[in-house]
Amino acid sequence: MIAPACDGEDIGEAWVAFQWAKRLSTRYEVTLLTTYKRGHTPMTRQLPNVRVIEWQEPPGIGRFERLNSLLQPGYLPFYVRARRWIRRQLAAGELFDLTHQVVPVAMRYPSPAAGLGIPFVIGPVGGSLDSPPAFAAEEGATPWYQRLRGLDRWRMRSDPLLRRTYESADCVVGVADYVREFLSDLRIRRFEILSETAVEKVHDPVDRSGRVGPVRLLHVGRTVRTKGLRDVIRAISSARDLDVVLDVLGDGNDRGACEELIAELGLGDRITLHGSVPREVVDEFYRRADVFVFPSYREPGGNVALEAMSWGLPTILCRRGGPGANVDASCALLLEAESPEQLAADCAVALRKLVGDPDLRNTMGEAGRQRALATHLWEHRLTRMDDLYGELAASSP
């Protein structure tokens, strides 16, 4: 397993990679190639049942977390070390049945396992999803390094190492069907769709039928423009007759703009920005909520939508990207994302539909809970990967 970031004490991709490594190690003999952050517990101690080959990340990498998560400045030395290690072990006669690179999820990094003769799986991969052009004006505050996403398509056409990674893979696993389209110019041998993450469990049903007072809406995620929070705020403003309140969990560089918008629209008594909160507090908000509204229009995965489903919440999501791929009409109202005006207007229509129909909320919420139970547990992800591993291993010479 190749995972340049893997850490059960971290968040984001490092946490996702840890989940895969921990769970796969109960079924396979896993060798993990990774790095560890200074001051964090090394993987040799976090994963005692895994053979861990790890290198400490270069000095200074962790000082700029968001920059690091996008550009992965430590990836090049990891790539060189990992590829050299694999080649050395193969030359010494060690045999591997399969190599799987689980992160980075973004499709902008070549894999050190590409072209080395071992059956090779990469993914689930995602990212590289462009914002609809009409949203560009409101993304003006996006840091320069995040705007480098615009080079992804050019690099996939022009970077030989990147092309080799995907064309030499025995299977590319994508988080949603848009990944297939993104890779359409390449000669992909096999493509499968699977979310990069999952839920640990599906919670017992929450009885929301006897509640009184305003309908509680919930938005969870980083407060950045692409997560659709501004559009939810505008939707609430345009549907002022609805008795709703909105709880927002998370923080980010769009918080100031959202606070100004809330004040401008006079919604301070209806919308509360709680900032970042501990995990157990997030779960309590899921329990208290009636509707999960998360119209993120550039979301590769969207684990928060899976969490909301596991709590029996009906969801309002954008069709594009990962969240739309993980639901169906029984449990979610799916919105297009053509412009801020259209998204806010359609979000208001969806809110009106759910707020005015408690029975529909309960029906959709239970349908989402059942879908999470049937499809989105970690157990299901591993079973799918088991089948894929078996097929690839059986077909290798």
C-alpha positions, 0 to 999 in steps of 0.5 A: 500500500502506498500512502504518502500521508497516513495518520490516524491522529490527523484529518483529511486524506491522512485519516482516510489512508489510515482507515484503509490501511487499518482495515485491509491489514485485518485481511491481508499482509500489508506493507505500507510505504508512507511518511510521518509528520514531526511530532506525530506518532509514527505508523509503526506504533499506530499500525502494529500489525502492518509492515511499515516503511516510513520516512519523516516528512521534510522540515517545514512542510507542516507549517502551511497546512492548506498549501501542503494539502494541495501542492504536496511539496513533500511528495517528490522526495517520497516518490523517489524514496518509495520507487527506489525501495520497491525496485530494490525489494524486487531486485532482491527477490521479494514478491508482491501480489498487488500494489494499491495507492490510496492517496492522494485522492487528487489526480495530479501525482504520479505513483511510484508503483507505475510500470514496475510489473506488479498488478497496480490499483490507484484510487479512489481518486477524485478532485480536479473538478472545475467550478462552474464559470458563473461562480468564479467572481465570488471565488476571487479570494481563493489563494493562488495555490488553490487556483493551480487546480486549473493546470490539472487537465493540461498536466494529464495531457502533457505529463508523461509520468502522470499519464503512465501512472493511469495508463499502466494501472490495472484498475483506476478507481474513481469517486464518481463518474466525472473522473472517467470523463476527466481521464477520457483521453487516456487508455485506461484498462479498467475503471470502477467507481467507489467513494474514497471513504465511508462511515463506521456505523449507521446509527439507531433511528432518531425519532424526529416526528414529535418535534416542535419549533423551527425546522433545524438545518445543518451544514458541515464542512470547511467554510470555503466558497465551494461548499455552498454555504453562501447559497444556503444563506441566500436560499433562507433569505428568499424563503423567509416565511419558512420557520427554519434555523441553520447551524453551520459547523466548520471554519475557513477563509469564506467565513468573513464573507458569510458573516457579512452576508448574514448581517446584510440579509438580517439573518443573524437570529436564524443562522449560527456559525459555530466554527470548528467543534469536536467530533462528539459535538458534531454527532450531537448536531446531526442528532438534533438536525432535521435536514442536512443541506450541503450544496457543495458544487466542487466536492470530490467525495463528501463524507459529511453527506454519508454521515448525515445519511447514517443519522437518518437525515434527508439531504440537499446536495449538488448533483455534480461530484461525489455527493451526487454519486452516493445518493439517489432520489429516495434520500436526496434532493439534487440541485444543479450548479449553473450560477449562484442565483440559480443554486440559491433559488433551487435550494430555496425550492428544495427547502420549501419542499422538505420543511413543509412536509414532515412525513417526506423528511422522515421517509427520505431520512430513513431511506438515506439511513438504509442506503448507508447501511446497505452501501456506505459502511467501511465493510462494503468498501473492503468487500468491493476491494476484496473482489477487485484484488482477487480478480486482478491477482488471478489475471496476472501472469 
